[in-house]
Amino acid sequence: MPHPAPQPPSPVRLRGWQRAALWLLGLGLLGLVFMLYTQPAFMVQMADHVWGCF
């Protein structure tokens, strides 16, 4: 008698508050990155890092 094929794992189901927390975390991270890019010194430092790779 052959064995049944293994079933793939079911996708993770998030609760409402977990989904909201992930959205807030993502939006906070995007806001932080936006704030960094508005500072000229940070932009110069990032440009120096990029050009340092070449």
The first five atom37 places (N, CA, C, CB, O) and aatype in JSON, in Angstrom:
{
  "aatype": [12, 14, 8, 14, 0, 14, 5, 14, 14, 15, 14, 19, 1, 10, 1, 7, 17, 5, 1, 0, 0, 10, 17, 10, 10, 7, 10, 7, 10, 10, 7, 10, 19, 13, 12, 10, 18, 16, 5, 14, 0, 13, 12, 19, 5, 12, 0, 3, 8, 19, 17, 7, 4, 13],
  "atom_mask": [
    [1, 1, 1, 1, 1],
    [1, 1, 1, 1, 1],
    [1, 1, 1, 1, 1],
    [1, 1, 1, 1, 1],
    [1, 1, 1, 1, 1],
    [1, 1, 1, 1, 1],
    [1, 1, 1, 1, 1],
    [1, 1, 1, 1, 1],
    [1, 1, 1, 1, 1],
    [1, 1, 1, 1, 1],
    [1, 1, 1, 1, 1],
    [1, 1, 1, 1, 1],
    [1, 1, 1, 1, 1],
    [1, 1, 1, 1, 1],
    [1, 1, 1, 1, 1],
    [1, 1, 1, 0, 1],
    [1, 1, 1, 1, 1],
    [1, 1, 1, 1, 1],
    [1, 1, 1, 1, 1],
    [1, 1, 1, 1, 1],
    [1, 1, 1, 1, 1],
    [1, 1, 1, 1, 1],
    [1, 1, 1, 1, 1],
    [1, 1, 1, 1, 1],
    [1, 1, 1, 1, 1],
    [1, 1, 1, 0, 1],
    [1, 1, 1, 1, 1],
    [1, 1, 1, 0, 1],
    [1, 1, 1, 1, 1],
    [1, 1, 1, 1, 1],
    [1, 1, 1, 0, 1],
    [1, 1, 1, 1, 1],
    [1, 1, 1, 1, 1],
    [1, 1, 1, 1, 1],
    [1, 1, 1, 1, 1],
    [1, 1, 1, 1, 1],
    [1, 1, 1, 1, 1],
    [1, 1, 1, 1, 1],
    [1, 1, 1, 1, 1],
    [1, 1, 1, 1, 1],
    [1, 1, 1, 1, 1],
    [1, 1, 1, 1, 1],
    [1, 1, 1, 1, 1],
    [1, 1, 1, 1, 1],
    [1, 1, 1, 1, 1],
    [1, 1, 1, 1, 1],
    [1, 1, 1, 1, 1],
    [1, 1, 1, 1, 1],
    [1, 1, 1, 1, 1],
    [1, 1, 1, 1, 1],
    [1, 1, 1, 1, 1],
    [1, 1, 1, 0, 1],
    [1, 1, 1, 1, 1],
    [1, 1, 1, 1, 1]
  ],
  "atom_positions": [
    [[0.85, -1.18, 0.0], [0.0, 0.0, 0.0], [0.89, 1.24, 0.0], [-0.97, 0.0, 1.23], [1.73, 1.37, 0.89]],
    [[0.75, 2.17, -0.98], [1.62, 3.35, -1.03], [1.25, 4.35, 0.06], [1.52, 4.03, -2.41], [0.11, 4.44, 0.5]],
    [[2.27, 5.1, 0.47], [2.06, 6.14, 1.48], [1.49, 7.39, 0.82], [3.39, 6.47, 2.21], [1.84, 7.71, -0.32]],
    [[0.61, 8.1, 1.52], [0.07, 9.34, 0.92], [1.16, 10.4, 0.81], [-1.13, 9.88, 1.76], [2.1, 10.43, 1.61]],
    [[1.01, 11.26, -0.18], [1.98, 12.34, -0.39], [1.93, 13.32, 0.78], [1.72, 13.07, -1.74], [0.84, 13.62, 1.28]],
    [[3.08, 13.82, 1.21], [3.06, 14.79, 2.32], [2.4, 16.09, 1.89], [4.5, 15.07, 2.82], [2.55, 16.55, 0.76]],
    [[1.66, 16.66, 2.81], [0.96, 17.91, 2.54], [1.89, 19.09, 2.81], [-0.32, 18.01, 3.4], [2.66, 19.06, 3.77]],
    [[1.83, 20.14, 1.98], [2.65, 21.33, 2.25], [2.14, 22.01, 3.52], [2.62, 22.33, 1.05], [0.97, 21.9, 3.86]],
    [[3.03, 22.71, 4.22], [2.58, 23.39, 5.44], [1.57, 24.49, 5.11], [3.78, 23.99, 6.19], [1.66, 25.15, 4.08]],
    [[0.63, 24.66, 6.0], [-0.39, 25.69, 5.78], [0.23, 27.07, 6.0], [-1.62, 25.48, 6.72], [1.13, 27.21, 6.83]],
    [[-0.24, 28.09, 5.28], [0.31, 29.44, 5.46], [0.01, 29.97, 6.86], [-0.25, 30.41, 4.41], [-0.98, 29.59, 7.48]],
    [[0.88, 30.83, 7.33], [0.72, 31.4, 8.67], [-0.42, 32.41, 8.64], [2.04, 32.07, 9.15], [-0.46, 33.29, 7.78]],
    [[-1.33, 32.27, 9.57], [-2.46, 33.19, 9.67], [-2.18, 34.17, 10.8], [-3.8, 32.43, 9.92], [-1.96, 33.77, 11.94]],
    [[-2.18, 35.47, 10.48], [-1.92, 36.49, 11.49], [-3.23, 37.01, 12.05], [-1.09, 37.65, 10.89], [-4.23, 37.12, 11.35]],
    [[-3.19, 37.31, 13.34], [-4.36, 37.93, 13.97], [-4.41, 39.4, 13.56], [-4.31, 37.78, 15.54], [-3.45, 39.94, 13.01]],
    [[-5.52, 40.03, 13.83], [-5.71, 41.43, 13.44], [-4.68, 42.35, 14.06], [0.0, 0.0, 0.0], [-4.14, 43.23, 13.38]],
    [[-4.39, 42.18, 15.35], [-3.44, 43.06, 16.01], [-2.02, 42.8, 15.53], [-3.51, 42.89, 17.53], [-1.2, 43.71, 15.5]],
    [[-1.72, 41.55, 15.14], [-0.39, 41.26, 14.61], [-0.2, 41.91, 13.25], [-0.17, 39.74, 14.5], [0.87, 42.45, 12.95]],
    [[-1.24, 41.86, 12.43], [-1.16, 42.49, 11.11], [-1.0, 44.0, 11.26], [-2.42, 42.17, 10.28], [-0.21, 44.62, 10.55]],
    [[-1.77, 44.59, 12.19], [-1.66, 46.03, 12.43], [-0.28, 46.4, 12.95], [-2.74, 46.5, 13.42], [0.28, 47.42, 12.56]],
    [[0.28, 45.57, 13.84], [1.62, 45.84, 14.37], [2.67, 45.77, 13.26], [1.96, 44.83, 15.49], [3.6, 46.57, 13.24]],
    [[2.53, 44.82, 12.35], [3.48, 44.73, 11.23], [3.36, 45.94, 10.31], [3.24, 43.44, 10.43], [4.38, 46.46, 9.85]],
    [[2.14, 46.39, 10.06], [1.95, 47.59, 9.23], [2.58, 48.81, 9.9], [0.46, 47.84, 8.98], [3.26, 49.6, 9.25]],
    [[2.36, 48.95, 11.21], [2.93, 50.1, 11.92], [4.45, 50.04, 11.92], [2.41, 50.16, 13.36], [5.12, 51.06, 11.76]],
    [[5.0, 48.85, 12.11], [6.45, 48.69, 12.08], [7.0, 49.05, 10.7], [6.85, 47.24, 12.45], [8.01, 49.76, 10.6]],
    [[6.35, 48.57, 9.65], [6.78, 48.9, 8.29], [6.7, 50.38, 7.98], [0.0, 0.0, 0.0], [7.61, 50.95, 7.39]],
    [[5.6, 51.0, 8.38], [5.45, 52.43, 8.14], [6.45, 53.24, 8.95], [4.03, 52.88, 8.48], [6.97, 54.25, 8.47]],
    [[6.72, 52.81, 10.18], [7.73, 53.49, 10.99], [9.11, 53.39, 10.37], [0.0, 0.0, 0.0], [9.86, 54.36, 10.37]],
    [[9.44, 52.22, 9.85], [10.73, 52.04, 9.2], [10.84, 52.9, 7.94], [10.95, 50.56, 8.84], [11.88, 53.51, 7.71]],
    [[9.79, 52.95, 7.15], [9.81, 53.8, 5.96], [9.92, 55.28, 6.34], [8.54, 53.57, 5.12], [10.62, 56.03, 5.66]],
    [[9.25, 55.68, 7.41], [9.36, 57.06, 7.87], [10.76, 57.4, 8.32], [0.0, 0.0, 0.0], [11.26, 58.49, 8.06]],
    [[11.41, 56.46, 9.01], [12.79, 56.66, 9.44], [13.73, 56.81, 8.25], [13.25, 55.5, 10.33], [14.59, 57.69, 8.25]],
    [[13.57, 55.97, 7.26], [14.41, 56.07, 6.06], [14.16, 57.4, 5.35], [14.13, 54.88, 5.1], [15.11, 58.04, 4.9]],
    [[12.9, 57.81, 5.26], [12.6, 59.1, 4.63], [13.26, 60.24, 5.39], [11.09, 59.32, 4.56], [13.81, 61.16, 4.78]],
    [[13.22, 60.2, 6.72], [13.84, 61.25, 7.52], [15.35, 61.28, 7.31], [13.51, 61.06, 9.01], [15.95, 62.36, 7.28]],
    [[15.98, 60.11, 7.17], [17.42, 60.08, 6.93], [17.77, 60.7, 5.58], [17.95, 58.65, 7.0], [18.77, 61.41, 5.46]],
    [[16.95, 60.43, 4.57], [17.25, 60.95, 3.24], [17.01, 62.44, 3.12], [16.43, 60.22, 2.21], [17.43, 63.05, 2.14]],
    [[16.34, 63.05, 4.07], [16.15, 64.5, 4.02], [17.32, 65.25, 4.64], [14.86, 64.89, 4.74], [17.35, 66.49, 4.62]],
    [[18.3, 64.53, 5.19], [19.45, 65.17, 5.82], [20.63, 65.14, 4.84], [19.83, 64.45, 7.16], [21.07, 64.07, 4.44]],
    [[21.14, 66.3, 4.47], [22.22, 66.37, 3.46], [23.48, 65.6, 3.87], [22.58, 67.82, 3.2], [24.11, 64.98, 3.02]],
    [[23.86, 65.64, 5.14], [25.07, 64.94, 5.57], [24.94, 63.44, 5.35], [25.36, 65.23, 7.05], [25.91, 62.78, 4.96]],
    [[23.77, 62.9, 5.58], [23.55, 61.48, 5.36], [23.64, 61.14, 3.88], [22.18, 61.06, 5.9], [24.2, 60.11, 3.5]],
    [[23.1, 62.02, 3.04], [23.16, 61.78, 1.6], [24.61, 61.77, 1.1], [22.36, 62.84, 0.85], [24.97, 60.95, 0.27]],
    [[25.44, 62.69, 1.61], [26.85, 62.73, 1.23], [27.54, 61.46, 1.7], [27.54, 63.98, 1.81], [28.35, 60.88, 0.97]],
    [[27.25, 61.03, 2.91], [27.87, 59.81, 3.44], [27.47, 58.59, 2.6], [27.46, 59.6, 4.91], [28.31, 57.74, 2.31]],
    [[26.2, 58.51, 2.21], [25.76, 57.38, 1.38], [26.43, 57.42, 0.01], [24.23, 57.4, 1.22], [26.82, 56.37, -0.51]],
    [[26.57, 58.61, -0.57], [27.25, 58.73, -1.86], [28.7, 58.3, -1.74], [27.16, 60.17, -2.39], [29.23, 57.64, -2.64]],
    [[29.36, 58.67, -0.64], [30.75, 58.25, -0.43], [30.86, 56.73, -0.32], [31.32, 58.92, 0.83], [31.81, 56.13, -0.84]],
    [[29.9, 56.11, 0.35], [29.92, 54.65, 0.48], [29.73, 53.98, -0.88], [28.83, 54.17, 1.47], [30.4, 53.0, -1.2]],
    [[28.8, 54.51, -1.67], [28.55, 53.93, -2.98], [29.78, 54.06, -3.87], [27.34, 54.59, -3.65], [30.18, 53.09, -4.52]],
    [[30.39, 55.25, -3.91], [31.55, 55.45, -4.76], [32.77, 54.7, -4.22], [31.86, 56.95, -4.88], [33.68, 54.38, -4.98]],
    [[32.79, 54.42, -2.92], [33.9, 53.64, -2.35], [33.9, 52.18, -2.84], [0.0, 0.0, 0.0], [34.91, 51.5, -2.74]],
    [[32.76, 51.72, -3.35], [32.69, 50.34, -3.84], [33.4, 50.19, -5.2], [31.23, 49.89, -3.97], [33.7, 49.07, -5.61]],
    [[33.66, 51.3, -5.89], [34.26, 51.2, -7.22], [35.7, 51.44, -7.16], [33.63, 52.17, -8.17], [36.38, 51.41, -8.19]]
  ]
}
